[in-house]
Amino acid sequence: MEPPLHEVQPGDVVLMRSAHPTAELIRALDYDAEVDFAALALGHGLLGEVVGVGSRRHPLAAAVAHHAATVVLRPVRAGDAAPVLRQATRVLDSGARLVQHQLALLGVLTLTRPLAPTPSRRPLVQGVLSAATTALHAALHHGYRLLLPEFVPTVFRDAHAPLHLNRSENGLPGTLIAKLADTVLPAARPRPATTDEPGPAYKQAVAGIQPVVRRYLAELAGDVAADTPPPSGGIDQEDALLQAVADFAAALAPATGQPTHPHDPRLALQAVTTVVRDPHFLTPGDLLRNPALTERLRLAQPVHS
C-alpha cells in the first residue's frame, strides 16, 4: 500500500526517526523523543534539508522509505507558507557551505540535558565531545558554518513567518554544564593546522564513538550486567573530560558565529548556553512537542518503494 504522501503540503515540517545508534542516542537525550531529524516539505514530492555537509532537495518518498517512522506537522495557525518556502529556497540555492552535524547536537545535549547515571556516562560524554570537536575543526578549516539552530527552525526564523517557534524548556539545572559552574576548566587546545575534508572527518568521528554509544544505550535498556566494566580506552578520567568540554566549547563558538575565547574557557563555555537559550534552538523532539505545530500524518513503519 502506497503511503498517503499526497497529503503533505509545502511548508509542512517532516520529522523522521532513524535507525542508527547515534540517532537513538539523540532521542534518548532529547527526553526520549520519537524523532531525531527534521526537514521541510517543498512541494513536488521534495524535501529541503541539510544533512551532514551541504544542503539538498531530496525526494520525500525516498526519505520516508529509509526511516523507521515519519511524522508530518503543520502550523496550527493557518497562513501563507510562501515566506518560509522562499527562505528555504534561498538557503538551498545559495551554495553556502553549511553543515548540520548530529555530533554537534549530541555534544550540546550531553552538556545541557540530564544523563542517566550509568557506568558509561563519563566516557560517553567525553567521547561525544571529542568526536564533535574533531568534526567541527574540519568544518571550520574548510570554511563551513554549523547550522545550530538547525535548518527547519532557521528558515522559519529568517522568514519572519507568523509561526513563532518556541523551544521547550531545556532545564539546565541538574545537567553537566550546571555542575561545571564552579569548576576550573583548562584552556582549549589549539585547532589543528590541517584536517580531513568535513565529510570523511565526520564519518570517522561518528564511527569512533560507536562502542561507547552502544554500551550507554544498552545500559539504559538494562541489557548490561552491573559488574561489566565500561569501555574506557583512557577516556574516563576527570582531567580528560574537562579538556573535552573546553575544546568543544571553543570549537562551537566560531562554528556558530559567536565570539571566540580560546584562552578563557569560562567565556568559551558560554557558547553552549547561548545556543540552548536561543528561542529558535529546537531539536526534532522540541518540534514534535511544540504546541504551535499539529500532527497531520504519521507513518510508523518504513515504506519501501
C-alpha positions in Angstrom: 0.0 0.0 0.0 1.4 3.4 -1.0 1.8 5.9 1.8 -0.6 8.9 1.6 2.2 11.4 0.8 -0.1 13.5 -1.4 -1.4 14.8 2.0 1.9 16.5 2.7 1.7 20.2 1.8 4.5 22.7 1.0 5.7 24.2 4.3 4.9 21.2 6.4 7.6 20.1 8.9 8.6 16.5 8.3 10.1 14.7 11.2 11.9 11.3 10.9 13.1 8.5 13.1 16.4 7.0 12.1 17.7 3.5 12.9 21.4 4.1 13.7 22.8 4.3 17.2 23.8 8.0 17.1 20.2 8.9 16.2 18.9 6.7 19.0 21.2 8.5 21.5 19.9 11.8 20.3 16.3 10.7 21.0 17.3 9.3 24.4 19.0 12.6 25.5 16.1 14.6 23.9 13.7 13.5 26.6 13.1 10.1 24.8 11.8 11.9 21.7 10.2 9.8 18.9 12.2 11.6 16.2 15.8 12.7 15.5 15.7 14.6 12.2 13.7 17.4 10.7 13.2 18.6 7.1 10.8 20.9 5.3 8.3 19.9 2.6 8.9 21.9 -0.5 6.1 20.5 -2.8 6.5 18.5 -5.9 7.4 15.5 -3.8 10.6 17.1 -2.4 12.1 17.9 1.0 14.6 20.6 1.8 17.2 19.6 4.3 20.8 19.9 5.4 22.3 16.5 6.0 25.9 16.4 7.2 27.8 18.6 4.7 25.7 20.8 2.4 22.0 21.4 1.7 19.9 19.5 -0.8 16.5 18.8 -2.2 15.6 15.1 -1.6 12.6 13.0 -2.7 10.1 12.8 0.1 9.2 9.2 -0.8 12.9 8.1 -0.6 13.2 9.8 2.9 10.1 8.0 4.1 11.4 4.7 2.8 14.7 4.9 4.6 13.4 5.9 8.0 11.7 3.8 10.7 8.9 6.5 11.2 7.8 9.8 9.7 5.6 12.4 11.4 4.3 15.4 9.4 3.4 18.6 11.3 1.6 21.7 10.1 1.4 25.1 11.8 -1.7 25.4 13.9 -2.3 29.0 12.6 -3.3 28.7 9.0 -1.2 31.1 7.0 0.8 31.5 3.8 3.8 29.2 3.7 5.4 31.2 0.9 7.8 33.3 3.1 9.2 30.1 4.7 9.4 28.3 1.3 11.2 31.4 -0.2 13.7 31.4 2.6 14.3 27.7 2.3 14.9 28.1 -1.4 17.4 30.9 -0.7 19.3 28.5 1.6 19.2 25.6 -0.8 20.2 27.7 -3.9 22.8 29.8 -2.1 25.7 27.3 -2.4 26.6 28.3 1.2 29.0 26.0 3.0 26.7 24.6 5.7 26.9 21.6 7.9 24.3 20.2 10.2 26.0 17.7 12.5 24.3 15.2 14.7 27.5 15.1 16.6 27.3 18.8 17.4 23.7 18.4 18.5 24.8 15.5 20.7 27.6 17.5 22.2 25.2 20.2 23.2 22.7 17.7 24.6 25.2 15.8 26.7 26.0 19.1 28.4 22.5 20.5 28.7 20.2 17.6 29.2 20.2 15.2 32.2 22.1 12.0 31.6 21.2 8.7 33.4 24.0 7.9 35.9 25.2 4.7 34.2 28.8 3.4 34.3 29.4 4.6 30.8 28.1 8.2 31.3 31.5 9.9 31.7 33.3 8.1 28.8 30.2 8.7 26.6 30.3 12.5 27.3 34.0 12.7 26.6 33.8 10.6 23.5 30.9 12.6 22.1 32.5 15.9 22.8 35.9 14.9 21.4 34.3 13.5 18.3 32.2 16.6 17.8 35.2 18.8 18.2 37.1 16.9 15.6 34.2 17.3 13.2 33.8 21.0 13.9 37.5 21.6 13.4 37.3 20.0 9.9 34.2 22.1 9.1 35.9 25.3 10.3 39.1 24.6 8.5 37.3 24.2 5.2 35.1 27.3 5.6 31.8 25.7 6.6 29.3 27.1 9.0 27.3 25.0 11.5 23.5 25.3 11.4 22.5 25.3 15.0 19.6 26.1 15.2 19.1 23.5 12.5 17.7 24.0 9.0 13.9 24.0 9.8 13.9 26.4 12.7 16.4 28.6 10.9 14.2 29.1 7.8 11.1 29.8 9.9 13.2 32.4 11.9 14.7 34.0 8.9 11.4 34.2 7.0 9.8 36.2 9.8 6.9 33.9 9.4 3.7 34.2 11.5 4.7 31.0 13.2 6.9 31.7 16.1 8.7 28.6 17.2 9.4 28.5 20.9 11.6 25.6 22.1 10.6 23.6 25.1 12.3 24.3 28.4 15.8 22.7 28.5 16.1 22.6 32.3 19.8 23.4 32.7 19.7 22.7 36.5 21.0 19.1 37.1 22.9 19.0 33.9 26.7 18.7 33.4 27.0 22.3 32.3 25.3 23.4 35.6 27.7 21.2 37.6 30.7 22.9 35.9 29.7 26.4 37.0 32.3 26.4 39.8 34.8 24.2 38.1 38.1 25.5 36.7 38.4 24.3 33.1 41.6 24.0 31.2 42.3 26.3 28.2 41.2 24.8 24.9 43.9 23.1 22.8 44.9 24.8 19.5 42.9 23.9 16.5 44.9 21.6 14.2 46.5 23.3 11.2 45.2 20.7 8.7 42.3 18.3 8.8 40.4 15.9 6.6 37.6 17.1 4.4 34.4 17.6 6.6 32.5 14.6 5.2 35.2 11.9 5.8 36.2 13.6 9.1 32.6 13.4 10.3 32.1 9.8 9.3 35.3 8.8 11.0 34.4 10.7 14.2 31.0 9.0 14.3 32.5 5.6 13.8 35.0 6.1 16.6 32.3 6.6 19.3 30.0 3.8 18.3 31.3 1.3 21.0 30.6 3.7 23.9 27.3 4.9 22.4 26.1 1.3 22.0 27.2 0.5 25.5 25.4 3.5 27.0 22.2 2.6 25.2 22.5 -1.0 26.4 22.9 0.3 30.0 19.8 2.5 29.6 17.9 -0.6 28.4 19.2 -2.7 31.3 20.9 -5.1 28.9 24.4 -4.9 30.5 25.4 -6.7 33.7 26.1 -4.3 36.6 29.6 -5.7 37.1 30.7 -5.3 33.5 33.3 -2.6 33.3 32.5 0.2 30.8 34.7 0.8 27.7 37.4 3.3 28.7 40.4 3.4 26.4 41.8 6.1 28.7 38.8 8.4 28.2 37.2 8.2 31.6 39.5 10.5 33.7 38.3 13.7 35.1 41.0 15.9 33.6 40.4 14.4 30.1 36.7 15.1 30.4 37.2 18.7 31.4 39.6 19.1 28.5 37.0 17.7 26.1 34.4 20.2 27.4 36.8 23.1 26.9 37.8 22.0 23.4 34.2 21.5 22.3 33.0 24.9 23.6 35.9 26.6 21.9 35.1 25.0 18.6 31.3 25.6 18.9 31.7 29.3 19.3 33.2 30.1 15.8 31.2 27.4 14.2 28.0 29.1 15.2 29.2 32.7 14.5 29.8 33.6 18.2 32.8 35.5 19.6 35.8 33.2 20.3 37.5 32.9 23.6 40.1 30.1 23.2 42.2 31.2 26.2 39.2 31.8 28.5 37.3 28.5 28.9 34.7 30.1 31.2 33.7 32.5 28.4 34.1 29.8 25.8 31.6 27.7 27.7 29.0 30.4 27.3 28.8 29.5 23.6 26.9 26.4 24.7 24.4 28.2 26.9 23.9 30.8 24.2 22.9 28.1 21.7 20.4 26.4 24.0 18.8 29.7 25.3 18.2 30.8 21.7 14.4 30.6 21.4 14.9 29.1 17.9 17.1 26.3 19.1 14.7 23.4 18.6 15.6 19.8 18.5 13.4 17.5 16.4 11.8 16.4 19.6 11.1 20.0 20.5 9.3 20.4 17.2 7.2 17.4 17.8 6.3 18.6 21.3 5.6 22.2 20.1 2.0 23.3 20.6 2.4 25.6 17.6 2.5 22.6 15.3 -0.1 20.0 14.9 0.3 16.4 13.6 -1.3 15.7 10.2 0.2 12.4 9.2 2.1 9.6 10.8 3.8 6.6 9.1 5.0 4.3 11.9 6.8 1.8 9.7 9.3 2.1 6.9 7.7 2.1 3.4 9.8 0.7 0.6 9.3 1.7 -3.0 
